[in-house]
Amino acid sequence: MIATCGSARRSLARAFAAPDAGPVLLFVEGAAGLGKTHLLRELAELPGTPDVARLWWRCGADGGRPEPAEGEVWREPTLLLVDDVHRADEDELRRLRRVLAAMEPGSAAAVTYRPEELPVPGMPLGGSAMTYPFRLTVLGDRLAPWDEDRVRRAAAEVLGESCTAEAVSALRERTGGVPRAVVDLLAMLREQRPAFTGTAAEVAAAGVPARLAELVLSRTYAVSPAHRPLVWAAAVLDGPAARDELIAVSGLGAVPGSDALLRALESAALAELGEGRYGFAVPLAADAVRDTVPGPVRQDLHRRAAGVLSRRQPVPWAAVGAHHRAAGEYRGWLRAVEKAAESAAASGRHQEAITLLERTLATPGIPPQARARLAPLLARNAVTGLRSDQTVEVLEQIVRDADLPPAVRGELRLDLGLMLSNQMGRFAEGWRVLEVAAAELREVRSVLAARAMAALVTPYWPGASLDVHRGWLIKAAAAADDSGDDAMRTAVLANHVGLAMSWADPEAWDLVERLPVQSTDPACARQAARGLCNAADSAVWLGFYRRVDGLLTEGRELATRSGAPYTEHSASGTRLLQEWWTGQWLGLAKRCEDFVADTADMPFLASDAYVVRGLLAVAQGDWGEARAWLSQRGTFGTENLPVPLGATAAGAVIRLTLARQEVADAAEQARAAWTVVADKGVWPWAAELAPWAVEALARAGDTATAHSMVRDFAQGLGDADAPAARAALTWSRAVLAESEALAEGRPDRLPKAAETYRKAAAAYAELPRPYSQALTTECAARCELAADAEGAAEGGAGESGAGGAGEGRTGPAAPAGPESSPDPATTASAVAELESCAQHFTDLGAVWDATRARALLRTRQPARKGRPPGRPSHSDQLSPREAEVAQLASSGLTNREIAATLHLSPRTVEQHIAGAMRKTGALSRRDLTHRL
């Protein structure tokens, strides 16, 4: 599993290239496990040398030697492969030197050895200097450990899908890249039960391969008992260490310790890993040696190691703590853990602090005083950073501890509530916990009480109404002022920004300007960054897309500078929403999927990405994927989504349900989703739900509730500056007007609905929102065409509104009213609008919408002049209709759904799919994706 050095191949090949070429001797140096024997096997297969004799000489193992008789030489081309020359005794070395000196032209030799085991360092052929013939070319090669890429390739061969980047990095670190150790450890991981999943912890827990353990222990116990503690000290320190550190941990004293280090190097028990740094050549070997040290001795070594490492600068507190614990010094362990977590948090390494604190607090028997110090530290890091689920479990256990001081318990409950709400999406639980925390802290710590109250100002959670959040804002502002803490005032201001922006308070933008973005206090800066990102998120929902870029850029830079990774990640979700609505769809699906993968440990943080990916799947006609993404792929309940995001996902699901002609289900979904928004009372958040909900109820015949929705939406908005919601309100009114005209058999009223759709389209164009603009423009054109007397007589005027969510529904063929006589100019204009919409959908990548628009065009466009009668022949080429049907079928739509989209019968769809599969050679509907 090691590649031969190209220079070695070429050098040996030259020895056999010509009859008069001089002999070549190649020395190959490599520590144990680097693949010297494997290299010789590869050299034995040297290409282009079929007539060369191969002779093996395994030193210290073979009885006879491939040596010519006295005074003779090899008369034929020979490749001598000498393995492990460090094992040879003086008699064997003398014979080998004689053989090498007698090599004639046309011969070559490769000699391997372990440099750490040579009797005389630097002299592989023994202490007696060899006299090399003048004609002999002597070369050297040194084998090196594998780099990470080579370890990755070896791991991929053995572990397959479990070969993660984390596992590869751990393998490289634990084995030092030594091939034999890598291969043996991979074999152990392959046989591991339960099956290896690719974590670094599993690599660390796998143990030491038997071959490596035997080698390092044989070398360790070759050192005299008086000197052995220095090797033990290296095993306890478990990493490169200076001479003085090793001597101090061993307890041997300066002179005996220096002598012990020399003896350990001579026996190859230890190696020089860098200038003045010593340890094991294979880091994993330390585990094998440490396990053989007697318990009392090992504890003493750990105690001295803690003292030695505490004198390093900077102090590696986590390692110091681990040594204190191994020495049985639990107070020192907990103090070191606290210092390690504080140090990691100060430098922005929150996840490192979280992992250390979680592991420590999960240990049974931690004294209450220590828990009271460490638990708040864990909670603060978890709220700021990207925590694991175990943090919540640990904190839930700790807050039940009756021995905790009330102030500490209140602080922990506060952070637990924040994590349940912000990181876990468990809003109902988080809200209850925060209310209790606010009450507990009110009397003991005003700063933290203000923080709990400020959290209850945040309006995104389902449940509490806008008025409830306003009430908490008044309490939080008063508590923050009483505390006199600038960071707390900024935290309340940041949440005030989010609340005011959500319902389009006229003072909201002034509040944004008050955020102390220039503060040199990191705590204030973190809160200001959060306020800017809150403003950016609200601006997206309101429709101020041009202002989002500046807010996000400044907010993310400030979050990075002040160490707020949670804020950074939430800003990434806001960016995905902005890209969806502004039509920046190129590569958007991949960006969503990457974000979901990056936040796999905390899926709620990626909820924006899940919804945007689902919306893309709807537009692309991949309805199976759409349902999965919109439901967050089961990572958590969609009922826990933030209200605006939940309303958006509900609108998309209602649209899908209508497209499948499941009108009653769509109406029920609409009522449930509308109740959530209405209870919250933040009416701009109804924008992505309203048009689809109104259509569902109107088509279900519940026009009274549909009218009520539109009326409540309008009253709730009032005169708020919310461009996206105002466009959606106009769209909803158009849907209602179209649905009533069709239900009452009055196509003469459809032009009025078309006019309202165009107003909505103009509003979306101003934002800009190209997809919504194209949907509403399509609706306007459809209404104009449906008002055409000929179109009404043919029964094509009854297709549903709201961007074609209910494709395929046909109303009664109503007679044209007095205003419905055909107008060629109006029809031509509507056709032109539809053609433009189809192109815009295509440009965006909205396959389903483009197909639907083209299908409607074909029902309205006159036959082209000059075309011969009858259908055109497409022989082995897909017809346009077959291509459309095949595209939708490969996306996962059923025949009935395709028929509804294209205004065809299911039987016709079935025939088109059969034709497409026959012409493309597809074996299944899904195979059409690859054949098209």
Summary of the structure (lengths in Angstrom):
residues: 932
radius of gyration: 38.0
end to end distance: 42.8
largest distance: 124.5
contacts: 3281
relative contact order: 0.04
helix: 64%
strand: 4%
